[in-house]
Each structure stands twice: as C-alpha cells, then as structure tokens.
Amino acid sequence: MAEPAILPAAQMERLAPASLASPCPRIPRARIARRCAQRWADLGCSSGPSSGRMNQLPQKNPLQPRPAGCSHSRMSSAESSSMDSFWMEVERIQQRDELREEDSGGYEGQLPEEGEAESQWLQDTGLLGLLGGLGLDGDHQELLSTLTQTQVAAVCRRLDIYTRSLRKRQKAPVRDVRDVFGVFNSTKMSSENGDSSMKWAQLSFGTSKSLPAAEPGGLLEQAGREEAFNMDSAYSEQAAVLLQRSGSSPGGASAWGKCSLPKFTIPKGRLGVTRIGDLSLQDMRKVPSLALIELTALCDVLGLDLKRSKAGKWKAAETRLFGVSLDSLLEADHKVLPSVQVPLVLQALLSCLEKRGLDMEGILRVPGSQARVKGLEQKLERDFYAGLFSWDEVHHNDASDLLKRFIRKLPTPLLTAEYLPAFAVVSNIPNLKQRLQVLHLLILILPEPNRNALKALLEFLRKVVAREQHNKMTLWNVSTVMAPNLFLHQGRPPKLPKGKEKQLAEGAAEVVQIMVHYQDLLWTVASFLVAQVRKLNDSRGRRPQLCDAGLKTWLRRMHTDKDKAGDGLEATLKVAKIQVVWPIKDPLKVPLTPSTKVAHVLRQFTEHLSPGSKGQEGSEDTDSLLLQCMESAGVLLYEVGGNINEHRLDPDAYLLDLYRANPHGEWVLKQSPT
C-alpha cells in the first residue's frame, strides 16, 4: 500500500500563490468566551432536532477522580485559562451562515437502539454471522483464532448484550456465547516480533475497575525523558495487567503542560516497525476490524462504554468541492491524477498555506475577510478543475479560512460520524499512554480517505508549530484553533449536559494536541496487529474443517504445529535468495545469520550495481548513506507471499526472524510505487 500521493511539483506550480503586498483586514474581536460558552450550551442542549449532532460517549464506570490541584484537562493553569482562541473560533464559525437550515447538508446522526449497536459492531468486525443459528464457517473460525483473551472477552460481551436485547423484544433466540467459544482458558498470543504476551486470568463481564490515577506532577519531573511505547502485545492485555497490579501506577502521569509532553519511542523488535503505508491494500483491509475488536477490548478494561453514532443520511451537495464527500472528490481527482490519495483541493490549500503562511504571525488564528472567502469559494468551485483558478489573489488568512471551511463543510466529519464520539471521550482517560493507544486504534479504524486526509492535515499543523518563533503559534494555540473545526461538524456542537462546555472544549483541544505531537507514532501498525494479520492469512490458507466444540483443541494444535514447522525450516536454511525485479535478473544471494539485516541486503545490492561504492563493513555512517541512496532511487525490500500479501520491510529488521515469521514467503527487491 503506497503512502498518500502528493501532487507533483510540476502540477502544483500553477497552484502556487504569489506573495501579496497588502495584509488582510481583521474582523472585529469576537465576543468574550463566557458568552460563547453560553451559546454553546444553548445550542448543544436544545431539544429540537438538529443536523449532525454527536453525543459524547457515556462512561460505563467513572474514571478515577483527578488528583487534588489538577484541572480536568491535565494542563497547566495557564493553558487551562487560555481557551480564548477556542471560543473565538466557535464564535466566528457561528457568526457565519453555517448554521442556517438550508446549509445543513441534510445530515442526521443519532445513537443506535439497544442491540442495534452490537449488531453493527459485529458487522464491522466481520463477525455478524455469529448471530445466526448455524455453525462457525471458515472465515469466522480464522478471525476468532487470531484473538487474544481480552479480545475474546469483548466479542463475548457484545454477543451477550445482543442476546439479552433480543430476548427483551421477544424475538427468535440466538446462539449463546458458550456455543461459539466453548470454555476459554488463558492462552498465549505471539506478537509480530516473536515475543509471547503474558498470561491472563479469565476476565469477567461484570463491572470493570478503572485504572488508578497517577501521582500529580510525575510527568513534569520526567519531562524530556524517553518512554517506551510497547506495540508487541495487545493494548488491552497491557491494561489488564496494570489493572491486576493493585496499587501500582499505570505508567504515566495525569498532569502535563504544553511544553512538557514526554517523548514516546517504539522499541524496534527483530521484525522492525511497520508503517501504515508498508502493508498492501489486501492486508490493510484486515486491520480495521482487528483494531475495532482491540479498541473495544481496551475500552472494556478501562471501563469506557464504546458507543458509536449511526451513520446518518446526507443529501448530495450540488457543489463540486465544498460540502462534497472525500470519496466523491477522489473519484473526480483520479481522472486527473490516478494515484492521488488526498483530494487535490485539500492539497492545494495546504500547499498555499505552507508556501506563504508558515511564517506569518497568527496563521490559522487570525481570520480572513468573510466576503473575500465566500468569493474565493465560488471561484474555486467554478475554476479549480479547469485549471483557471489563480492563487495569486489568495491571502494566507483567507486560505486558512478556506481550509477550515472545507473541513467543516464535509458532509460527514473528517473523524467520521460513527467514531467522533470516541475521539471526544479520549480526553477522559487519565493515562497519557492509554490515550495514545485509543487514538492509535481509532486512526486505524478510519476509512482510508479520511485517514489520508487527516494525515496530510496533521503534517501541515506540525510544520506550523515548528515555525513557532516566527508565527507565534504554539502547539496549544494550533490545537485550540483547529479543535472546533474537527469536533463541531458544520459548526454544530455535540449535545451534552449544561456545565460540560469547558470540559468538552479543553478535551477536544487536548486530543488535537496529542494527534499533532505524536502523529509519527499514530501512523504505524502495531506489531501485534501485524501478527494477527499473518495468522489470519495463514489460517485462511489452511482452511481447516472443525466444529464449534473443537475450537479450543484446534487452536492448541495450531500453535504446536507452527513451532515444529519453524524449527525444522530454520535448521535447513543457510543462504537467502532475494528476487530482484530491477535492474538485474539473477537472484541476489545473501548469507543468512542472526545478525543479517534488511539494510545489509540493500548494501549488497548497491555494491553489486556499483562495485566502487563498497564501504567499510559494519559502518553505521556507510549504512545510512547507502540507505539514503536506495530510498532516493525508490528501491526497497519487500516480503511477498506466505502469510502476508506484500510488506515493505524496515531496514532494521532481521532476515532470520522474518524467515521464522513467514517461512513460505519470498523477498523481493523492487522500486516503490511512489
């Protein structure tokens, strides 16, 4: 699967704006934050029907109270009181015509009825067939065989809730969860990097405990220190272990400031790190359902009730750019650039701001001219695809307004109508690392167009923050300005009880802050999910025949057979043959030792092409230089076949461990599609 394509420089040339001599006049200062908050409350709590309103996720069990002296938001007192930018942005949005009934786009979102949510969940995870009265088919067996203990508990809980809801409505009986899973004991699940996860005690479906809050101020003391972000074992299992350790801290503090966010690093296992773009489309399509199961299991352990809104109906817009779905935009863009993965108009807006606005003070915060912005929107609708739109007349403040308007006017939220409530509830989790885990899974669940567009937006926002000394926009400033545009779909606040406005505002800004700051971490595929994809592909290749009662026995036999097969194959392998698609035809033979990395294959390939480039063996500087040359040429090593469709390999991955993980796959050197 390729990374989101960006417009080639030649095609972006005509979209690049020239500098303007005169600045844009500022609109009058917005009303004070108190009045904005009151208007938020009045709109959010009205009883009449509204378009696109999302309900904040309710908590199954309230989380631990904040430590004394800490605000709800875990921010410094200065940050907590610096929400003016948020409320001013809300006021500007509401001053414009986006709240008129005719501009609503016809979208309606609502929470599903009891049992309906569980049915939709089972459909999204590929387990809807479990509701029938027939035995498990092959696809269900394969998916269930990849699940960890906490994930199995999450599936059982949804089946149990659905069963009870049907009995209340006196419908036909459905299968009991014990008919599907039998009696499950604790098992071990191997991770992508070969480490076995810890054994768990049986999880009950009763009231779950909330994780203990960390001591206040702990994070401030650890500011600047690196902390490992483990992706080898399932997040829900990590949380379960923390829950079982009574009296221990969950591994992070509940208070931080805008300048004290800790640095998380992903420990590289023997199989390296997998980015979202490293997996093929076929394998990447399996990840969202696995991530949704894991997200649900994690929320169960944390005591959060993961409810999602129904995907409402929306009427098609009569425009060509603003108010048009991402899928429709990409369909039109593919006629111009078949490989594009981010809408061209969004790329053009970000390019305009990046070229001319990064160093401008107050970029994104200072508004443009409302009259000019409306005129530019009409010109874009008319001239963009014809190539007649001139960016020379676009002021950077007008461009930032167009960008925010584009995001708000999408027929469904960029974070999706279904999971916008889940993004909103992230701020209620006291532990920062667990917030990141939930956000990581939510991003993996997003549809590909939404995920690619969000990635492009976050990358731009990070560039804005990097120029803070020039534009005076800190990470927190950027977060408070952009949060209303991501969480107030079409300018409408979610429905929430009165008195919660400040909590929602701070929480939304915190979520944006985390996504911008930790985006590199969020755009990876956890190694435990890659391991589940491998196991799913492997089991589908075997297509075993079994009944429900034999599921537990079959799982045990599968692990035993895999261990035996791996030992035998490893003993006979001495030299790895690397297929080369370009520019040589003969396979590249590489000695296979415990220390052989993917980087060594790339080094040998470079030396084969240019004998004069041979450097000192084992030199890190030489390896780094060779890797840069290979990347610039677009030549990479891929894992193809076996239990994976196609996987672009991390240069730090070890070949022998890759062979153990996929003994029937092949390694191929070829140019990257991008």
Residue pairs with C-beta under 8 A, 6 or more apart in sequence:
1 276
1 277
1 278
1 279
1 280
1 281
1 283
1 284
2 277
2 339
2 341
2 672
2 673
2 674
3 277
3 341
3 674
4 277
4 341
4 342
4 452
4 455
4 456
5 337
5 339
5 340
5 341
5 342
5 674
6 342
6 347
6 456
7 15
7 337
7 340
7 344
7 347
7 348
7 351
11 337
12 347
12 348
12 351
14 387
15 348
15 351
15 352
15 389
15 391
16 351
16 352
16 355
16 391
17 352
17 355
17 356
17 391
17 392
17 394
17 399
18 391
18 392
19 356
20 395
23 395
23 397
24 366
24 368
24 369
24 372
24 395
24 396
24 397
24 398
25 369
26 366
26 367
27 92
27 367
27 369
27 370
29 88
30 36
30 87
30 88
30 91
30 92
30 95
31 91
32 87
33 83
33 84
33 86
33 87
33 88
35 91
36 87
36 88
36 90
36 91
37 87
37 501
37 502
37 505
39 90
39 91
39 94
40 90
40 493
40 501
40 505
41 498
41 499
41 501
43 94
43 492
43 493
44 53
44 493
44 494
44 495
44 496
44 501
45 495
45 496
45 497
45 498
49 108
50 492
50 495
51 104
51 105
51 106
51 107
51 108
51 490
51 492
52 104
52 105
52 107
52 108
52 109
52 312
52 412
52 413
52 417
52 489
52 490
52 492
53 109
53 492
53 493
53 494
53 495
54 109
54 309
54 413
54 417
54 420
54 421
54 424
54 489
54 494
54 495
55 111
55 307
55 309
55 421
55 494
55 495
55 496
56 421
56 424
56 425
56 494
56 495
56 496
56 500
56 504
57 304
57 305
57 306
57 307
57 421
57 422
57 424
57 425
58 305
58 307
59 303
59 304
59 305
59 425
59 428
60 208
60 303
60 304
60 305
61 207
61 208
61 209
61 210
61 303
62 210
62 303
63 210
63 211
63 213
63 302
63 303
63 428
63 429
63 430
64 210
64 211
64 212
64 213
64 430
65 213
66 72
66 74
66 213
66 254
66 430
67 213
67 214
67 215
67 216
67 254
67 255
68 216
69 216
70 216
70 254
70 255
71 77
71 80
71 506
72 502
72 503
72 506
72 507
73 79
73 80
73 427
73 503
73 506
73 507
73 509
73 510
74 254
74 255
74 256
74 430
74 432
74 510
75 256
75 257
75 258
75 476
75 506
75 510
76 257
76 258
78 257
79 257
79 258
79 476
80 506
82 476
82 480
83 480
83 502
83 505
83 506
83 509
85 365
85 477
85 480
85 481
86 480
86 481
86 483
86 484
86 505
86 508
86 509
87 505
89 365
89 480
89 481
89 483
89 484
89 485
90 484
90 488
90 493
92 367
93 408
93 484
93 485
93 488
93 491
94 491
96 370
96 491
97 103
98 408
98 409
98 490
98 491
99 491
99 492
103 490
104 490
105 314
105 315
105 317
105 323
105 409
105 411
105 490
106 313
106 314
106 315
107 312
107 313
107 314
107 411
107 412
107 417
107 489
107 490
108 312
108 313
108 314
109 309
109 310
109 311
109 312
109 417
110 309
110 310
110 312
111 117
111 307
111 309
111 310
112 120
112 307
112 308
112 309
112 310
114 165
114 168
115 161
115 162
115 165
115 166
115 169
116 310
117 307
117 308
118 158
118 159
118 161
118 162
118 165
119 128
119 131
119 162
120 308
120 310
121 158
121 292
121 296
121 308
122 128
122 130
122 131
122 158
122 159
122 162
124 288
124 289
124 292
125 143
125 155
125 289
125 292
125 293
126 139
126 140
126 143
126 289
127 140
127 143
127 144
127 155
129 136
129 137
129 139
129 140
130 136
130 140
130 155
130 159
130 175
130 180
131 159
131 162
131 174
131 175
132 175
133 174
133 175
135 547
135 548
136 144
136 180
136 547
136 548
136 551
138 540
138 543
138 544
139 540
141 539
141 544
141 546
141 551
141 554
142 536
142 539
142 540
143 289
143 536
144 152
144 155
144 180
144 181
144 551
145 535
145 539
145 551
145 554
145 555
145 558
146 290
146 532
146 535
146 536
146 539
147 155
147 293
147 532
148 187
148 189
148 197
148 234
148 236
148 237
148 297
148 528
149 184
149 186
149 187
149 189
149 200
149 202
149 203
149 237
150 200
150 203
150 234
150 236
150 237
150 240
150 297
150 298
150 300
150 301
151 234
151 236
151 293
151 294
151 297
152 181
152 184
153 203
153 205
153 297
153 300
154 236
154 293
154 296
154 297
154 300
155 177
155 181
155 293
156 177
156 180
156 181
156 205
157 205
157 300
158 296
159 174
159 175
159 177
159 180
160 177
160 205
162 174
163 173
163 174
163 175
163 176
163 177
166 172
166 173
166 174
167 173
179 548
180 548
181 551
182 548
182 549
182 551
182 552
183 552
184 202
184 552
185 202
185 552
186 199
186 200
186 201
186 202
187 199
187 555
188 196
188 197
188 199
188 559
189 196
189 197
189 233
189 234
189 237
189 528
189 531
190 196
190 197
190 531
190 559
191 197
191 232
191 233
191 269
191 527
191 528
191 531
192 232
192 269
192 271
192 274
192 526
192 527
192 528
192 529
192 530
192 531
192 534
192 661
193 232
193 269
193 270
193 271
193 527
193 657
194 269
194 270
194 271
194 657
194 660
194 661
195 232
195 233
195 269
197 232
197 233
197 234
197 237
197 528
198 233
198 237
198 241
200 237
200 240
200 241
201 244
203 240
203 300
203 301
208 243
208 300
208 301
208 302
208 303
209 243
209 303
210 302
210 303
211 239
211 242
211 243
211 250
211 302
211 430
211 431
211 434
212 247
212 248
212 249
212 250
213 254
213 430
214 249
214 250
214 251
214 252
214 253
214 254
214 430
214 431
215 249
215 253
216 253
216 254
216 255
217 253
217 255
218 249
218 252
218 253
218 255
219 252
219 253
219 254
219 255
219 256
219 260
219 262
219 432
220 253
220 255
220 256
220 257
220 260
222 253
222 262
223 256
223 259
223 260
223 261
223 262
224 262
224 263
225 262
225 263
226 262
226 263
226 264
226 265
227 251
227 252
227 262
227 263
227 264
227 265
227 433
228 264
228 265
228 266
228 267
229 264
229 265
229 266
229 267
229 433
229 436
229 521
230 238
230 267
231 266
231 524
231 526
231 527
231 528
232 267
232 269
232 527
232 528
233 528
234 294
234 297
234 528
235 294
235 298
235 434
235 437
235 440
235 441
235 526
236 294
236 297
236 298
236 300
236 301
238 437
239 250
239 298
239 301
239 302
239 434
239 437
240 301
242 248
242 250
242 251
243 301
250 430
250 431
250 433
250 434
251 431
251 433
252 262
252 431
252 432
252 433
252 434
253 432
254 430
254 431
254 432
256 262
256 432
258 474
258 475
258 476
258 513
261 432
261 513
261 517
262 432
264 433
264 436
264 518
264 521
266 273
266 521
266 524
268 650
268 652
269 527
270 653
270 654
270 657
271 527
271 530
271 650
271 653
271 654
271 657
271 658
271 661
272 598
272 649
272 650
272 651
272 652
272 653
273 524
273 527
273 650
273 652
274 524
274 525
274 527
274 530
274 647
274 650
275 523
275 524
275 525
275 648
276 284
276 444
276 451
276 523
276 524
276 525
277 648
278 525
278 647
278 648
278 649
278 650
279 287
279 525
279 530
279 533
279 644
279 645
279 646
279 647
279 648
280 644
280 645
280 646
280 647
282 645
282 646
283 533
283 537
283 644
283 645
283 646
283 647
284 448
284 525
286 533
286 536
286 537
287 444
287 525
287 529
287 533
288 444
288 445
288 446
290 529
290 532
290 533
290 536
291 441
291 444
291 445
291 529
292 441
292 445
294 441
294 529
295 306
295 422
295 438
295 441
295 442
295 445
296 306
298 434
298 437
298 438
298 441
299 305
299 306
299 438
300 306
302 429
302 434
304 425
304 428
304 429
306 422
307 421
308 418
308 419
308 421
308 422
309 417
309 418
309 420
309 421
310 417
310 418
311 412
311 417
311 418
312 412
312 417
314 411
314 412
316 328
317 323
317 324
317 411
319 381
320 332
320 381
320 384
320 385
321 329
321 345
321 380
321 381
321 384
321 406
322 377
322 380
322 381
322 405
322 406
322 409
323 409
323 410
323 411
324 410
324 411
325 410
325 411
325 412
326 343
326 410
326 447
326 449
326 450
326 453
327 449
329 343
329 344
329 345
329 346
330 340
330 341
330 343
330 449
332 385
333 340
333 343
333 344
334 340
336 344
336 385
337 344
339 673
339 674
340 347
341 448
341 449
341 452
342 452
342 453
342 455
342 456
343 453
344 384
345 380
345 384
345 406
346 403
346 406
346 453
346 456
346 457
347 456
348 384
348 391
349 399
349 402
349 403
349 406
350 403
350 456
350 457
350 460
352 391
352 394
352 396
352 399
353 363
353 396
353 399
353 400
353 403
353 460
354 460
354 463
356 396
356 399
357 363
357 396
357 397
357 399
357 400
357 471
358 463
358 464
358 467
358 470
358 471
359 467
359 470
359 471
360 396
360 397
360 470
360 471
361 470
361 471
361 472
362 471
362 472
362 473
363 396
363 397
363 400
363 464
363 471
363 473
364 400
364 404
364 464
364 473
364 478
364 481
364 482
365 473
365 477
365 481
366 397
366 400
367 397
367 401
368 395
368 397
368 398
368 399
368 400
368 401
368 402
369 395
369 397
369 398
370 401
372 395
372 398
373 398
373 401
373 402
373 405
376 393
376 394
376 398
376 402
377 402
377 405
379 389
380 389
380 402
383 389
394 402
404 482
404 485
407 414
407 457
407 485
407 486
408 485
408 488
408 489
408 490
408 491
409 490
410 489
412 489
413 420
413 486
413 489
414 450
414 453
414 454
414 457
414 486
415 423
415 442
415 446
415 450
415 454
415 486
415 487
416 446
416 447
416 450
417 489
419 442
419 445
419 446
420 487
420 489
420 494
421 494
422 438
422 442
423 439
423 442
423 487
423 511
424 487
424 494
424 504
424 507
424 508
424 511
426 435
426 438
426 439
426 442
426 507
426 511
426 514
427 435
427 506
427 507
427 508
427 510
427 511
428 507
429 435
429 438
432 514
435 514
436 514
436 518
436 521
436 522
439 511
439 514
439 515
439 518
439 522
440 521
440 522
440 524
440 526
443 451
443 454
443 522
443 523
444 451
444 525
444 529
446 454
454 515
455 519
455 523
458 515
458 516
458 519
459 519
461 478
461 482
461 516
462 516
462 519
464 471
464 473
464 478
465 473
465 474
465 475
465 478
465 516
467 473
468 474
468 475
475 513
475 516
475 517
476 509
476 513
478 512
478 516
479 509
479 510
479 512
479 513
479 516
480 509
482 512
483 505
483 508
483 509
483 511
483 512
484 508
486 508
486 512
487 494
487 504
487 508
488 494
493 501
493 504
494 504
496 504
515 522
530 647
533 644
534 643
534 644
534 661
534 662
535 643
537 642
537 643
537 644
537 645
538 642
538 643
539 558
541 643
544 554
546 554
565 663
566 660
566 663
569 659
569 663
570 656
570 659
570 660
570 663
573 592
573 659
574 591
574 592
575 589
575 590
575 591
575 592
576 589
576 590
576 591
576 592
576 596
576 601
576 655
576 659
576 667
577 587
577 588
577 589
577 590
577 667
578 587
578 588
578 589
578 590
578 601
578 605
578 637
578 667
578 668
578 669
579 587
579 666
579 667
579 668
579 669
580 586
580 587
580 588
580 605
580 668
580 669
580 670
581 668
581 669
581 670
581 671
582 635
582 670
582 671
583 609
584 608
584 609
588 601
588 604
588 605
588 608
588 669
590 596
590 600
590 601
590 604
590 655
592 655
592 656
592 659
593 656
594 654
594 656
595 654
596 654
596 655
596 656
597 651
597 652
597 653
597 654
597 655
598 637
598 649
598 650
598 651
598 652
598 653
598 654
598 655
599 623
599 626
599 627
599 651
599 652
600 655
601 637
601 655
601 667
601 669
602 626
602 627
602 630
602 635
602 636
602 637
602 651
602 669
603 615
603 622
603 623
603 626
605 630
605 635
605 669
606 613
606 626
606 629
606 630
607 613
607 614
613 626
615 622
615 625
615 626
616 622
627 651
630 636
633 671
634 671
634 672
634 674
635 669
635 670
635 671
635 672
636 648
636 649
636 669
636 670
636 671
636 672
637 648
637 649
637 667
637 668
637 669
638 646
638 647
638 648
638 649
638 667
638 668
638 669
638 670
639 646
639 647
639 649
639 658
639 662
639 665
639 666
639 667
640 646
640 647
640 665
640 666
640 667
640 668
641 664
641 665
641 666
642 662
642 663
642 664
642 665
642 666
643 661
643 662
643 664
643 665
644 662
644 665
648 672
649 658
649 667
655 667
658 665
658 667
